[in-house]
Amino acid sequence: MTKPLSIGIAGLGTVGAGVLRLLHDNAALIAARAGVPLNVTAVSARDRSRDRGISLDGLRWHDNPDSLAHDPAVDVVIELIGGAEGPARTLVEAALRAGKSVITANKALIAHHGNHLATLAETHQAAFRFESAVAGGIPIIKALREGLAANRIDAVAGIFNGTCNYILSRMRAEKLDFATVLADAQAQGYAEADPSFDIDGVDTAHKLAILAALAFGRPVDFASIHVEGIRRVSALDIAFADELGYRIKLLGIARATDAGIETRVHPAMVPLSAPLAHVDGVNNAVVINGDPVGEVVLQGRGAGAGPTASAVIADLIDLARNRTTPMLGVAQADLAALPSMPMDQHRGAYFLRLMVQDQPGVIADITAVLRDHTISLESMLQHGRSANQAVPVVLVTHITNEHAMRAALARLETLAAVLESPTAIRIESA
Ligand SMILES: NC(=O)c1ccc[n+]([C@@H]2O[C@H](COP(=O)([O-])OP(=O)(O)OC[C@H]3O[C@@H](n4cnc5c(N)ncnc54)[C@H](OP(=O)(O)O)[C@@H]3O)[C@@H](O)[C@H]2O)c1
């Protein structure tokens, strides 16, 4: 038998403890698939005395995670601390410099430092794997980098944040507003005490940055992603979406266009005919469009100890089998410096909701503004009349461009009969 793989794990929280548990529970089948025993020999976390629900007997404890990189008995370092900076970054860089293989679930680290880490890995001939960083248990990295490697990818779109999807699903099912569902999700542990990374779309953008780099063979480019979160999604918009045959989802979308690669994260109206409309609760899903493969849809649990550990250990088995590829599928020197498309060049249809004073001439004023910006309408909805009170007017546009829409929104907001900032939600066919 070949030499066992000796593993050091930094971070023994939800994912780290999950990895230890899964290695223990499925030891025999994992060893058979790896071809060699996978032995965790060293670990690091902050609090040595904390009960993690799994025995750490016989494992070397490092107070400083960085020292795993310098432990000569460790072949593979698994970083499960988190954060784009600090101990996670220090450890990953040190391990790659030491020529050790690294596995991480840390999307923030890759979104911000992926290019540097890919160069380090290449320079020091170290493997760098991150299946668990995007969509938890869904093997999307392997699908894009290997399974679909013969395709030209046109678009990747998905639901990458379970917290947001859970909140939007519950708002719809129980007709509740955003703040109520968020507070309850926090009380139940589905949302962090500081939920801003999730609900403001940053976590989705981290994952999209990674997928866009893999899909289009270009360097990781987090900075060019347009990011909007779900704080402004209202129960009223969700009800109108239902009426019009859509679901509102927080999507991450990367698409090749003639003007460059478009990468954006925002709430979107998804038609019921599209697979992403039916992904509810904490689930994640990804839709890939490739040539010649066509549409490929993957769905599953995007977080949690078990699904994330499943992806970490898949990486470990690949390393044990010596299945290695460059971090982004192609060598750094072969990545293409494809331009990013500025968001104001985005083209698509829009859902608009305006709260207006119900008085004669309002609709004519609104449609005049849209006409001035060459935005044409597909449909309009207005319910209930109550004299001198705010009533919602919903407009669905034909395909237009973002620049025109922003200019129209700025003018609509100045109309005397428009009582609050208009809501605009992009309509996706994904
Ligand atoms: N949770 C998920 O479902 C999920 C899914 C996909 C990806 N991820 C990613 O996986 C990573 C870990 O997430 P998690 O949810 O497992 O986090 P977590 O539960 O907060 O665990 C973090 C671990 O890191 C340790 N740690 C923190 N600072 C440290 C330091 N300075 N030195 C040594 N250890 C330190 C903590 O030690 P103590 O335990 O002693 O405090 C803890 O064990 C993150 O990058 C996250 O984005 C998580």
PDBQT file of the ligand as one rigid body, heavy atoms in Angstrom, charges set to zero:
ROOT
HETATM    1  N1  LIG A 501     -20.620  26.714   7.813  1.00  0.00    +0.000 N 
HETATM    2  C1  LIG A 501     -20.888  26.346   6.555  1.00  0.00    +0.000 C 
HETATM    3  O1  LIG A 501     -21.923  25.746   6.289  1.00  0.00    +0.000 OA
HETATM    4  C2  LIG A 501     -19.911  26.663   5.466  1.00  0.00    +0.000 A 
HETATM    5  C3  LIG A 501     -20.224  26.279   4.152  1.00  0.00    +0.000 A 
HETATM    6  C4  LIG A 501     -19.284  26.517   3.115  1.00  0.00    +0.000 A 
HETATM    7  C5  LIG A 501     -18.100  27.147   3.423  1.00  0.00    +0.000 A 
HETATM    8  N2  LIG A 501     -17.853  27.545   4.718  1.00  0.00    +0.000 N 
HETATM    9  C6  LIG A 501     -16.572  28.179   4.990  1.00  0.00    +0.000 C 
HETATM   10  O2  LIG A 501     -15.831  27.329   5.849  1.00  0.00    +0.000 OA
HETATM   11  C7  LIG A 501     -14.990  28.094   6.691  1.00  0.00    +0.000 C 
HETATM   12  C8  LIG A 501     -15.278  27.735   8.143  1.00  0.00    +0.000 C 
HETATM   13  O3  LIG A 501     -16.630  27.999   8.432  1.00  0.00    +0.000 OA
HETATM   14  P1  LIG A 501     -17.327  27.463   9.753  1.00  0.00    +0.000 P 
HETATM   15  O4  LIG A 501     -18.783  27.717   9.571  1.00  0.00    +0.000 OA
HETATM   16  O5  LIG A 501     -16.885  26.102  10.092  1.00  0.00    +0.000 OA
HETATM   17  O6  LIG A 501     -16.757  28.508  10.822  1.00  0.00    +0.000 OA
HETATM   18  P2  LIG A 501     -16.810  28.387  12.427  1.00  0.00    +0.000 P 
HETATM   19  O7  LIG A 501     -17.830  27.410  12.853  1.00  0.00    +0.000 OA
HETATM   20  O8  LIG A 501     -16.889  29.790  12.932  1.00  0.00    +0.000 OA
HETATM   21  O9  LIG A 501     -15.375  27.788  12.784  1.00  0.00    +0.000 OA
HETATM   22  C9  LIG A 501     -14.202  28.514  12.663  1.00  0.00    +0.000 C 
HETATM   23  C10 LIG A 501     -13.084  27.748  13.326  1.00  0.00    +0.000 C 
HETATM   24  O10 LIG A 501     -11.871  28.491  13.163  1.00  0.00    +0.000 OA
HETATM   25  C11 LIG A 501     -11.208  28.545  14.409  1.00  0.00    +0.000 C 
HETATM   26  N3  LIG A 501     -10.421  29.780  14.486  1.00  0.00    +0.000 N 
HETATM   27  C12 LIG A 501     -10.864  31.052  14.418  1.00  0.00    +0.000 A 
HETATM   28  N4  LIG A 501      -9.837  31.911  14.551  1.00  0.00    +0.000 NA
HETATM   29  C13 LIG A 501      -8.733  31.150  14.722  1.00  0.00    +0.000 A 
HETATM   30  C14 LIG A 501      -7.377  31.434  14.949  1.00  0.00    +0.000 A 
HETATM   31  N5  LIG A 501      -6.938  32.699  15.006  1.00  0.00    +0.000 N 
HETATM   32  N6  LIG A 501      -6.520  30.401  15.090  1.00  0.00    +0.000 NA
HETATM   33  C15 LIG A 501      -6.951  29.125  15.033  1.00  0.00    +0.000 A 
HETATM   34  N7  LIG A 501      -8.240  28.796  14.832  1.00  0.00    +0.000 NA
HETATM   35  C16 LIG A 501      -9.107  29.796  14.676  1.00  0.00    +0.000 A 
HETATM   36  C17 LIG A 501     -12.278  28.501  15.476  1.00  0.00    +0.000 C 
HETATM   37  O11 LIG A 501     -11.721  28.029  16.687  1.00  0.00    +0.000 OA
HETATM   38  P3  LIG A 501     -12.598  27.775  18.027  1.00  0.00    +0.000 P 
HETATM   39  O12 LIG A 501     -13.558  26.675  17.648  1.00  0.00    +0.000 OA
HETATM   40  O13 LIG A 501     -11.622  27.332  19.032  1.00  0.00    +0.000 OA
HETATM   41  O14 LIG A 501     -13.274  29.071  18.312  1.00  0.00    +0.000 OA
HETATM   42  C18 LIG A 501     -13.277  27.524  14.832  1.00  0.00    +0.000 C 
HETATM   43  O15 LIG A 501     -12.948  26.207  15.166  1.00  0.00    +0.000 OA
HETATM   44  C19 LIG A 501     -15.260  29.554   6.316  1.00  0.00    +0.000 C 
HETATM   45  O16 LIG A 501     -14.349  29.980   5.341  1.00  0.00    +0.000 OA
HETATM   46  C20 LIG A 501     -16.650  29.485   5.712  1.00  0.00    +0.000 C 
HETATM   47  O17 LIG A 501     -16.898  30.558   4.802  1.00  0.00    +0.000 OA
HETATM   48  C21 LIG A 501     -18.713  27.304   5.727  1.00  0.00    +0.000 A 
ENDROOT
TORSDOF 0
